[in-house]
Amino acid sequence: MKGQFFALEGIDGSGKTTQLKLLARRLEEAGVPCLTTCEPTSGPIGKLLRQVLTGQVACDSRVVAPLFAADRLDHLLNGEGGLCRAVESGLTVLTDRYYFSSYAYQSVDFPLEWVVEVNRPSAQLLRPTATIFIDVSPELALERIAQNRERAELFETRDRLTRTREQYFKAFQLEKDRERVIIIPGDRAAEAVAGEIWAAVSTLLSPGA
């Protein structure tokens, strides 16, 4: 029996990692077998990406999108641990970012259409049951980042977050005929956001959805 796949998206500081954990707990309590995973992965490409994002390794920005695409393909196909296999085995898989994050972040610097094509293999291999976008203001996102990070990452400035949020919505419009996107207002208490996410996910998991 094939499982489901939900990607939680949002600009950095949107709270998507917290919501990933809360959703996983709700699913487990409901008796739904699930797997939670994050990007970049723990593999060699993922480790390099984390070093690039935190400024430990200098990298031409044109290389970041292909690196993310390569890491994502490894994440999808890497044998027993691959997301494709997990979904095919019946697990409900949750990840805190997927190809829409590349569409939004990398297209701040390069044409969105180019970034979409770089990531097209991932979209063809495994499309999410739904992408859940947690929408917060860049101002709130920066407040949360300051509270939870020792140092900001590559894209964590007000201007970049503002432009990235705009690119998310541009990508949603571009892909509207191929993707199911659910937008959840995130400028609220985590419990309120979690409740709305759970309502959407439980509806999609119900028989006949």
N, C-alpha and C positions, 0 to 999 in steps of 0.2 A: 504494500500500500504506500503510495507516494505521500510524503509529508508536505508541509508548508514552509514558506520562507518569507520572513519579514525583515526589511532593512529600516533601521531607525536613522534618520538623517537630521541635520541641522547645522548651523554655523557653530564653530568652536564656542563652547560656553553655553550651548543650548540646553545642556543637561541630558543629552541622549544616552550617555553611558549609565547614568543613574537610572534612567527610564528602562534601559535594556535589562538591568538587574531586577527592577521591580516587576517588569513584564514576565521575566523568566520565573520569578517566584510565584506569580499568579498562575502561570501555566502549570507549574509543578503541583501547586495546590489543587488545580483542577484535574490532575491526573494526565496531563498532556506531556509525553516525553519530548524534551527539547534540548537543544545544543546552543550555547551562546558563544560567540566568537567576535573578535575585534580586528580591525585593520589599523596600521600595517601588521602583518603577521610576525611570528617569532623566527621566521626563516632568514636566510642571509640577505635577501632583498629587503625584507621588512626591517631588519636591523639597520641596514644602510639608510633606508627612508627615515627612520626615527632620528638618526644622526644628522641627516640633512635638515629635517624639520626643526631640530633644536640648535642648529648652527654649529654642530661639532665637525661637520664635513661640508665644505663648500661645493656647490653643484650648480651648473648652469640650469636655470629654471626650465629650459626646453626639455630637460631630461626627466623632470619630476613626473610628468604625466605618463610617459612610457614605463618608468619604474613602478608606479602605482598599478598600471595595467598588468605588468609582468608579475608583480606580487599577488594581484587578485587572481590571475589565472592559476598560479601555483596553489592558492587558497582553494580554488574550485576543484582542482584535479589531482591534488597530491595524495593519491592512493586511498588508504583506509580513512585518513583524516579529512579528505576533500569534502567540500560542501555539497557538491553534486551527489556524491555517494550517500551523504547523510540524509538529504532530502529524499532520495530514492528509497532509502531504508525505512522511511516513515517518520523520521524525526521532524519536529517543527524547529527550524533553524532561525536564530536571531543574530543579526550583526549590527554594529553601531555605525557602519558606513558601507556604502557600496558604490556602484559606478556613478550615481548622481553626485556624490561628493567630488569625484574627479571632474565631472561636467562643470560644476560650480567653481571649484577652487582654481583649477588650471585655466579655465576660460576667462579668468580675470586678465590674464596676460596673453592668451592665444585664442584664435577663433573657436567658438563653441563647437562648430561643425567638425573641426579637426580633432578636438578632444573627444567628441562623441565617437568618431571613427576609430581612434586609438583604443577606445574601450569597448567597441562593438563586439569583439569575441566574447567578453564576459556577459553582455546582455543576451547574446544568442545562446550561450550555454545554460544560463540560469536566470530567468527573470523573477523578481520577487512576486509573491502573492499580492503584496502591497508594500509600497514605500511610505513610511510614516514620517512626515516632516514636522519637527517640533520648532515652531516659529517664535523666535524671541527677538527683541530689539538688540542691535549691536551694543548699545549702552549697557543693558543688563548682562549681555554675554561677557563684556569686558570686566564688569564687576565680579562675575563668577570666576573668570579666569584668574583675576588678581587674588582671589581668595584661595584658589586651589592649585596654582602653579608656582613653582619656584622662579620660573622665568617664562616669558611669552615665547611661543613658537613662531615659525616663519610667517604665517598668515594672520597672526593675532594682533592686528592694529585696527582702530576704529574704521579707517578708510577701507582696508581690505575686507573686513567683516561685512561692511555695508555693501560693497560691490559684490561680494560672494553671495550674500542673501539675494540680491537682485538677479544674479546669474542662476541661482536655484530656480527661481520662478520662470526665468527665460527657458531653462531646460525643461521644466514641467510642461510649458506650453509647446515646446518643440516636439516632445515625446508623448503628448496627450493621447494619441490614438493607440499607443503601444503599452502604456503603463497605467497602473492604478496608484494614484498618489492621494494620501489622506493628510490634510494639513491640520495640525493640532496647535492651538494657541499655547505658547509655553511660558508667558509672562505671569505665571501663577505658582502657587505652592506645588511642590512635586507630587503630592498625593492627588491633587485635582487633575493634574496632567495625566498621571498614571491611570486614573479612573476613566478618562476619556479614551486613552489608548486601549485599555482593556475592553471597553465597550465595542470599539471598532474591530479589534482582533477577534474577540469571541463571536461576533457576528459573522466574520469571514470564516471562522473555523466550524461554524454550525453546519449540519448536514444540508445539502442543497444550496449552499451559499454560492 
